[in-house]
Amino acid sequence: MKTCICDKCNKEIEINPQEEVIDQDKDGKDITEQFFVCPECGQRYTIFISDQFMRRKIAARKRLKRMPLNYNPAMDTALVKEMQKHFKKLKTKYGRE
């Protein structure tokens, strides 16, 4: 099991990922958050927030990696950058900064 040090209480904690639906988009699709919580102080750490945009980008990266002969590293890098930018927007929107 992976561990980290809590920023709030400085205790070493095991990273025990959990997932919950935090919202629904305009099409009624779930928006989920993956996170873990420090058992000592309750500090919550967001790992990932998934909406339709993120799920499409993840699927695109998987398709790209399944074609090793046609794999385009620049395309993969562009997808990752799009995802990182969108993740920051989602964290702000849902107060997970």
C-alpha positions, -999 to 999 in steps of 0.1 A, spaced: 0 0 0 13 34 -9 17 60 18 22 98 20 27 125 47 -4 146 55 1 183 47 -21 192 76 -10 170 106 23 156 92 13 120 100 22 92 76 -10 78 61 -19 49 38 -35 61 6 -68 43 5 -86 56 -26 -124 61 -24 -148 72 -50 -181 91 -49 -205 108 -72 -203 146 -65 -226 159 -92 -243 152 -125 -238 170 -158 -265 186 -180 -270 151 -197 -275 134 -163 -241 117 -164 -223 112 -131 -193 133 -122 -172 113 -98 -143 122 -75 -115 98 -65 -99 108 -32 -84 97 1 -88 111 36 -62 113 64 -76 92 92 -58 114 118 -72 148 109 -98 142 82 -79 162 55 -93 152 21 -70 148 -9 -86 148 -44 -68 123 -68 -90 127 -98 -124 141 -109 -141 124 -139 -167 138 -161 -177 130 -198 -148 151 -211 -122 133 -190 -137 99 -198 -135 107 -236 -99 118 -232 -90 86 -213 -106 65 -240 -87 84 -267 -54 78 -249 -62 41 -245 -69 38 -283 -37 56 -291 -16 33 -269 -33 2 -284 -17 11 -318 20 9 -311 30 12 -348 9 44 -351 16 57 -316 20 95 -317 38 108 -286 29 144 -294 -8 135 -296 -6 117 -263 11 147 -247 -16 171 -261 -43 148 -246 -26 148 -212 -23 186 -212 -60 190 -221 -68 167 -192 -46 185 -167 -62 219 -177 -97 204 -174 -89 188 -141 -78 222 -127 -111 237 -138 -131 208 -122 -111 212 -89 -120 249 -88 -156 243 -97 -160 217 -69 -139 235 -43 -112 208 -42 -81 231 -44 
